[in-house]
Every structure is written in structure tokens, then in C-alpha cells.
Amino acid sequence: MKHNFGAGPCILPQQVFKEAANAVLDFNGLSLLEISHRSPSFVDVMEEAQSLVKEALNVPNGYTVLFLQGGASLAFTISALNMMRDKKKAGYINTGTWAKGAINEAKAVGIDVNVFASSEDKNFNYIPKNIVIPNDVDFIHYTSNNTIFGTQFQKTIETELPLVCDMSSDIFSKKIDISKYDLIYAGAQKNLGPAGTTLYIVKDTILGKSSSDFMPKYLNLKNHVDKGSMLNTPPVFSIYTSMLNLRDLIKNGGVEAAGERNNAKAELLYHEIDSNPLFNAAVQGEDRSKMNVTFLMNDESNKDKFDKAWNDAGIVGLKGHRSVGGYRASMYNALTIDSVKVLTEVMNEFTRKNG
């Protein structure tokens, strides 16, 4: 058995894999990969997937759910263009690689970006505190969870200004108040489904109000809303599998139950890291991510032996990102606590033999 701690694409429940695989072979007489996206069968899939997102996250009236393409990398541009107003200014919080990507793309489309809070001074190992939010900008943008550095906002940013959030790596992992946001985007490949689609939750009142002189057809969210998320051929397989995964999530208690399971997994692993003399957490205190746990070895001479130990235990995807080093245990919704127990047992046994 393999225990997948990889940062993405995501681990999914085995039943979801099986149902998706069956649909590739036979979906109402054809392969899912060859059906028309305009067929009644797939229209039903799209509508159910959108409805399940609303159910899982308790999305209030006045919001539209879209399944588009391009990942968060394109969403950086789409969000900036659609939220730009007469000031052509925006406030961004810089908490890592993906936040920096969003900042750069906003600048590229002509927005005067005010980076009003940043944790770059300590290699992004914390979430900025005592933030003073500017009031002379069109919108505020932040990244809720930082997959590379292992930090996470534990609370929603409080502001009266329009709020945009990249939730690619922690959406569906805990309860959130959608009403506080004007635009949420999230690549599917962490907690939702396979790579290939990007989820947008759009407050309808922001549509069609951009002040940008540059607005290609595909980048205008109003066009996608008007076409029911089918302005162009959607990524059929990714949306279908996301629908299956949302069914499974809701059947197993929804995001509230998922949040409880994720809290338990994070508590178990952080406790092992903090109590084990051979390891050290890369992030301290309340800013620790419950999705991506980053940790280091106190003595790098033990690295090869430890790497062999976790590989021998069937653990995959534990290597840390080059920006941090060490190890990164990504614990998305479908990863069971039993897999986390395997990792902590490996760490404990390794220290017993080598500590």
C-alpha cells in the first residue's frame, strides 16, 4: 500500500477513481472522453457539479459557480482584470510563491499593486500580523494556504473592500463563509479533483464592471456565467471526477467533518515533529498549515537513512520543495489518518534507532 503525501495532483478516494475509470470505458454507451459537452448527459454533470459545490460550501444566493481552465496561474490574470475598477489599484498580501505570481500578473495587466503585508523577510515562514488594510484600492487579494512554505491563514481577512482569494490548496478542507468574498478561485488538483479544471465562485454583482481596456473574451467572467460555464469546451473528465468527489465528500459529512479529520491529522503529525529530537518544524505557532506540513532534519547526515526508511514504508511524495528543503507532508482530504500514523511511526522508530 502506498501513502501519498504528494503536494499535487491530489489524492482522491479509491471509489472515486474506480467510478471515473469506469466512465472512461462506458458513460451511457460512449467513453466519457468522447461524449459531446453539449449532450444532455454532460449538461447534467456540469449542473450537478455546480450544485454540489454550492451545497458543500453553503454558497449563498447571488453567486455563480464556474468550472474553467488555466489553473490558478490564469486565474491570477482573470481575477485582476475582472476586479479592476476606476482606481486601477489593488492590495495584495505576499505570503509565498503563488501570492507573488498573482502580484506579478496584476501588475502585468496595469494594476498599481500595493503589497501591504509580506512575510518574505523570513522566507515566508509566517503569516503577517497586525495588518493595516489600505482603503484606496479596488480590491484585496490573498492566498489562503501556501503549499510550498507550509503556512495558512486561519481566519478570513476582514475588510469592507471587495475580497479575492486563491484557495487552490485548502478549499473544501474546512468551513468558510463565502459571503465574505467577491471572488474565489481554486485549481482542482488539491482537494477537488484531477488537474484540468479551475473552480471559480463569483459574486454576481462584480460581473461586467471592469475598467480594463484589455479584456479578451475568455478572460471575462461574465461571458462564462452567461454561457453556463460552457463558453468553450470544458475539461469534461476533470469536472466529472470532481462531481464524483463532491458526492463522496458530502456523503461523508461534508466540509465540517473533513475539517475535523484534517485537524486530527495535522495535530498528530505536528505533535510528532515537535516531540522528536531529530526533526524541527519549518513553521511555528498558529500559522502552520493543516494541508502542507513542512519540516526539517536537525542533522542532515541522517537524511539518506531516513529517506530509505519512509520509502520502505510505502510513503511517496514527502520530499520538500527546493525553496524550503527538508520534507513536506501534504495531507489533503482523501489522505487517511492511518497514512499519517505510518509516517509518525516511521519517524518515531527512526529516532529510536538513530537518536
C-alpha positions as CSV (number, residue, x, y, z in Angstrom):
1,M,0.0,0.0,0.0
2,K,1.2,3.5,-0.9
3,H,0.7,6.5,1.4
4,N,0.6,9.6,-0.9
5,F,1.8,12.8,0.7
6,G,2.4,14.5,-2.6
7,A,1.6,18.2,-3.0
8,G,-0.4,17.7,-6.1
9,P,-2.1,16.4,-8.2
10,C,-4.3,15.3,-5.4
11,I,-5.0,12.0,-3.7
12,L,-8.7,11.1,-4.2
13,P,-10.9,8.4,-2.6
14,Q,-10.4,5.0,-4.2
15,Q,-14.1,4.7,-5.0
16,V,-13.9,8.0,-7.0
17,F,-11.0,6.6,-9.0
18,K,-13.0,3.4,-9.8
19,E,-16.2,5.3,-10.9
20,A,-14.2,7.7,-13.0
21,A,-12.2,4.8,-14.6
22,N,-15.5,3.0,-15.4
23,A,-16.9,6.1,-17.0
24,V,-13.9,6.4,-19.3
25,L,-14.8,3.0,-20.6
26,D,-18.6,3.4,-20.7
27,F,-20.6,6.5,-20.0
28,N,-24.1,6.0,-21.3
29,G,-22.7,3.9,-24.2
30,L,-19.7,6.0,-25.1
31,S,-16.5,6.8,-23.3
32,L,-16.7,9.9,-21.0
33,L,-13.7,11.2,-23.0
34,E,-15.6,11.2,-26.3
35,I,-19.1,12.5,-25.4
36,S,-20.3,15.9,-26.6
37,H,-20.0,18.5,-23.9
38,R,-23.4,19.8,-25.2
39,S,-25.1,16.4,-24.7
40,P,-27.8,16.2,-22.1
41,S,-25.6,13.7,-20.2
42,F,-22.8,16.1,-19.7
43,V,-25.0,19.1,-19.1
44,D,-26.4,17.1,-16.2
45,V,-22.9,16.5,-14.9
46,M,-22.0,20.2,-15.1
47,E,-25.2,21.2,-13.3
48,E,-24.7,18.7,-10.6
49,A,-21.1,19.6,-10.0
50,Q,-22.1,23.3,-9.7
51,S,-24.9,22.4,-7.4
52,L,-22.7,20.2,-5.2
53,V,-20.2,23.0,-4.8
54,K,-23.0,25.2,-3.6
55,E,-24.2,22.5,-1.2
56,A,-20.8,21.7,0.2
57,L,-19.8,25.3,0.8
58,N,-23.2,26.6,1.6
59,V,-22.9,29.2,-1.2
60,P,-25.5,31.9,-0.7
61,N,-27.8,33.3,-3.4
62,G,-26.1,35.8,-5.7
63,Y,-23.1,33.7,-6.5
64,T,-22.3,31.6,-9.6
65,V,-20.1,28.6,-9.7
66,L,-17.9,28.1,-12.8
67,F,-15.5,25.3,-13.9
68,L,-12.9,26.9,-16.2
69,Q,-9.4,26.1,-17.3
70,G,-5.9,27.5,-16.9
71,G,-5.3,26.8,-13.2
72,A,-4.6,29.5,-10.7
73,S,-1.9,30.8,-13.0
74,L,-4.5,32.1,-15.4
75,A,-6.8,33.0,-12.5
76,F,-4.2,35.5,-11.4
77,T,-4.9,37.4,-14.5
78,I,-8.6,36.7,-14.7
79,S,-9.2,37.9,-11.1
80,A,-7.2,41.1,-11.6
81,L,-8.9,42.0,-14.8
82,N,-12.4,41.4,-13.6
83,M,-11.9,43.2,-10.3
84,M,-10.2,46.2,-11.7
85,R,-12.2,49.4,-11.2
86,D,-11.5,53.1,-11.8
87,K,-8.7,53.4,-9.2
88,K,-6.8,50.6,-11.0
89,K,-5.2,49.8,-7.7
90,A,-5.2,46.7,-5.6
91,G,-3.9,45.5,-2.2
92,Y,-2.1,42.1,-2.2
93,I,-0.6,40.1,0.7
94,N,2.6,38.4,-0.2
95,T,3.0,35.0,1.6
96,G,4.9,33.0,-0.9
97,T,5.4,31.8,-4.5
98,W,1.8,31.7,-5.6
99,A,1.0,35.1,-4.0
100,K,4.0,36.6,-5.8
101,G,2.7,35.1,-9.0
102,A,-0.7,36.8,-8.5
103,I,1.1,40.1,-7.7
104,N,3.2,39.9,-10.9
105,E,0.2,39.2,-13.1
106,A,-1.9,42.0,-11.6
107,K,1.0,44.4,-12.4
108,A,1.2,43.0,-16.0
109,V,-2.4,44.0,-16.7
110,G,-1.9,47.5,-15.5
111,I,-2.9,47.4,-11.8
112,D,-0.9,49.5,-9.4
113,V,-0.3,46.9,-6.7
114,N,0.2,47.8,-3.1
115,V,1.9,44.9,-1.3
116,F,0.7,46.0,2.1
117,A,1.8,42.9,4.0
118,S,4.5,40.3,3.4
119,S,6.4,37.5,5.1
120,E,9.2,37.5,2.6
121,D,11.7,38.8,5.2
122,K,11.7,35.3,6.9
123,N,11.4,33.2,3.8
124,F,7.6,33.1,4.2
125,N,7.6,31.0,7.3
126,Y,4.8,33.0,9.0
127,I,1.6,34.9,8.2
128,P,1.8,38.7,8.6
129,K,0.1,40.0,11.7
130,N,-1.4,43.4,12.7
131,I,-2.2,44.1,9.0
132,V,-3.3,47.6,8.1
133,I,-5.5,47.3,5.0
134,P,-5.4,50.1,2.5
135,N,-8.7,51.9,1.7
136,D,-7.7,53.5,-1.6
137,V,-7.7,50.3,-3.7
138,D,-10.3,48.5,-5.8
139,F,-9.9,45.1,-4.1
140,I,-7.9,43.0,-1.7
141,H,-6.2,39.7,-2.7
142,Y,-4.6,37.0,-0.6
143,T,-3.7,33.3,-0.9
144,S,-5.3,31.2,1.9
145,N,-2.8,28.4,2.1
146,N,0.8,28.2,1.0
147,T,1.7,24.8,-0.3
148,I,5.4,25.4,-0.6
149,F,6.2,27.0,2.7
150,G,3.5,25.4,4.8
151,T,1.6,28.4,6.2
152,Q,-2.1,29.0,6.2
153,F,-4.5,31.9,7.1
154,Q,-6.6,30.6,10.0
155,K,-9.2,33.4,9.6
156,T,-10.7,35.3,6.7
157,I,-9.2,38.7,6.1
158,E,-11.7,41.3,7.5
159,T,-12.3,44.2,5.1
160,E,-15.2,46.2,3.7
161,L,-13.5,46.2,0.3
162,P,-14.1,43.6,-2.4
163,L,-12.2,40.5,-1.4
164,V,-10.5,38.0,-3.7
165,C,-8.9,34.7,-2.5
166,D,-6.8,32.0,-4.1
167,M,-8.0,28.9,-2.2
168,S,-6.4,26.3,-4.5
169,S,-4.8,24.2,-1.8
170,D,-7.3,24.3,1.1
171,I,-10.8,24.8,-0.4
172,F,-13.2,22.0,0.9
173,S,-10.9,21.3,3.7
174,K,-12.8,23.4,6.3
175,K,-15.9,25.5,6.6
176,I,-15.7,29.0,5.1
177,D,-18.1,31.9,4.9
178,I,-18.5,32.5,1.2
179,S,-20.4,35.7,1.8
180,K,-17.2,37.5,2.8
181,Y,-15.7,37.1,-0.6
182,D,-16.4,38.6,-4.0
183,L,-14.3,36.1,-6.0
184,I,-12.7,32.8,-5.0
185,Y,-10.7,30.7,-7.4
186,A,-9.1,27.3,-6.8
187,G,-7.2,24.8,-9.0
188,A,-9.0,21.5,-8.7
189,Q,-5.9,19.4,-8.2
190,K,-5.6,19.5,-4.3
191,N,-9.0,18.7,-2.7
192,L,-11.5,18.7,-5.6
193,G,-10.4,16.6,-8.5
194,P,-7.8,15.9,-11.2
195,A,-5.8,18.7,-12.8
196,G,-7.5,20.3,-15.7
197,T,-10.3,22.5,-14.3
198,T,-10.3,25.5,-12.1
199,L,-13.2,26.4,-9.7
200,Y,-14.5,29.9,-9.6
201,I,-17.1,31.2,-7.1
202,V,-18.2,34.6,-8.4
203,K,-20.4,37.2,-6.7
204,D,-22.8,38.2,-9.5
205,T,-22.6,41.9,-8.7
206,I,-18.9,42.1,-9.7
207,L,-19.6,40.9,-13.3
208,G,-19.2,43.3,-16.2
209,K,-17.8,46.2,-14.2
210,S,-14.1,46.0,-15.1
211,S,-12.4,49.3,-16.1
212,S,-9.7,47.5,-18.0
213,D,-9.2,48.4,-21.7
214,F,-7.8,44.9,-22.2
215,M,-10.4,42.2,-21.8
216,P,-10.2,39.2,-24.1
217,K,-13.4,37.2,-24.5
218,Y,-12.2,34.2,-22.5
219,L,-10.9,36.2,-19.6
220,N,-14.3,38.0,-19.0
221,L,-16.1,36.0,-16.3
222,K,-19.4,37.5,-17.4
223,N,-19.1,35.6,-20.6
224,H,-18.7,32.3,-18.8
225,V,-21.6,33.0,-16.5
226,D,-23.8,33.9,-19.4
227,K,-22.9,30.6,-21.1
228,G,-23.3,28.4,-18.1
229,S,-19.6,27.7,-17.8
230,M,-19.6,26.4,-21.4
231,L,-18.2,29.3,-23.4
232,N,-15.8,26.8,-24.8
233,T,-15.4,23.0,-24.5
234,P,-14.9,22.4,-20.8
235,P,-12.5,19.8,-19.3
236,V,-15.1,17.0,-19.2
237,F,-13.1,14.4,-17.3
238,S,-11.9,16.7,-14.6
239,I,-15.3,18.1,-14.0
240,Y,-16.9,14.7,-13.9
241,T,-14.4,13.4,-11.4
242,S,-14.8,16.5,-9.3
243,M,-18.5,15.8,-9.2
244,L,-17.9,12.3,-8.0
245,N,-15.5,13.6,-5.3
246,L,-18.0,16.1,-4.2
247,R,-20.7,13.4,-3.8
248,D,-18.3,11.4,-1.7
249,L,-17.4,14.5,0.4
250,I,-21.0,15.3,1.2
251,K,-21.8,11.6,1.9
252,N,-19.1,11.5,4.4
253,G,-20.2,14.5,6.5
254,G,-19.2,17.4,4.2
255,V,-16.6,20.1,4.8
256,E,-17.3,20.2,8.5
257,A,-16.4,16.6,9.0
258,A,-13.5,16.9,6.6
259,G,-12.2,19.8,8.7
260,E,-12.3,17.7,11.9
261,R,-10.4,14.9,10.1
262,N,-7.8,17.3,8.8
263,N,-7.4,18.9,12.3
264,A,-6.8,15.4,13.7
265,K,-4.2,14.5,11.1
266,A,-2.3,17.8,11.5
267,E,-2.3,17.5,15.3
268,L,-0.9,14.0,15.1
269,L,2.0,14.9,12.7
270,Y,2.9,18.3,14.4
271,H,3.0,16.6,17.7
272,E,5.4,14.0,16.4
273,I,7.6,16.7,14.8
274,D,7.6,18.9,18.0
275,S,8.4,16.0,20.3
276,N,11.0,14.3,18.1
277,P,14.6,15.5,18.7
278,L,15.7,14.7,15.2
279,F,13.2,16.9,13.5
280,N,12.1,20.6,13.5
281,A,9.0,22.2,12.1
282,A,9.7,24.9,9.4
283,V,6.7,26.9,10.6
284,Q,5.8,27.6,14.3
285,G,2.6,28.5,16.1
286,E,-0.8,29.3,14.7
287,D,0.3,29.9,11.1
288,R,1.0,26.2,10.5
289,S,-0.8,24.8,7.5
290,K,-3.1,21.8,8.0
291,M,-2.7,20.9,4.4
292,N,1.0,21.1,3.9
293,V,3.3,20.3,6.8
294,T,6.9,21.4,6.3
295,F,9.7,20.1,8.5
296,L,13.5,19.7,8.6
297,M,16.0,17.3,9.9
298,N,18.2,18.7,12.6
299,D,21.2,16.7,11.4
300,E,21.3,16.3,7.6
301,S,23.8,13.4,7.9
302,N,20.8,11.3,8.7
303,K,18.9,12.2,5.6
304,D,19.8,9.2,3.4
305,K,18.9,6.7,6.1
306,F,15.6,8.5,6.8
307,D,14.7,8.7,3.2
308,K,15.2,4.9,2.9
309,A,13.0,4.4,5.9
310,W,10.0,6.2,4.6
311,N,10.4,4.9,1.1
312,D,10.5,1.3,2.5
313,A,7.2,2.1,4.4
314,G,5.4,2.8,1.1
315,I,5.4,6.6,1.6
316,V,5.6,8.7,-1.5
317,G,5.8,12.5,-2.2
318,L,7.5,13.5,1.1
319,K,10.4,15.4,-0.4
320,G,10.4,19.1,0.4
321,H,10.3,21.9,-2.1
322,R,13.7,23.3,-3.0
323,S,12.6,26.7,-1.6
324,V,12.4,25.2,1.9
325,G,14.3,21.9,1.8
326,G,13.6,19.1,4.2
327,Y,10.2,17.4,3.9
328,R,6.7,18.4,3.1
329,A,3.7,16.2,4.0
330,S,0.7,17.2,2.1
331,M,-2.5,15.9,3.8
332,Y,-5.4,16.7,1.6
333,N,-8.9,15.5,2.3
334,A,-8.6,12.0,1.0
335,L,-5.4,11.1,2.9
336,T,-6.4,9.0,5.8
337,I,-5.2,9.3,9.4
338,D,-3.8,5.8,9.0
339,S,-1.3,7.1,6.5
340,V,-0.3,9.8,8.9
341,K,0.2,7.2,11.6
342,V,2.5,5.3,9.3
343,L,4.6,8.4,8.8
344,T,4.8,9.3,12.5
345,E,5.6,5.6,13.4
346,V,8.5,5.7,10.8
347,M,9.8,9.0,12.4
348,N,9.5,7.6,15.9
349,E,11.2,4.3,15.1
350,F,13.9,6.1,13.1
351,T,14.7,8.3,16.1
352,R,14.7,5.3,18.5
353,K,17.4,3.7,16.3
354,N,19.4,6.8,15.4
355,G,18.6,9.4,18.1
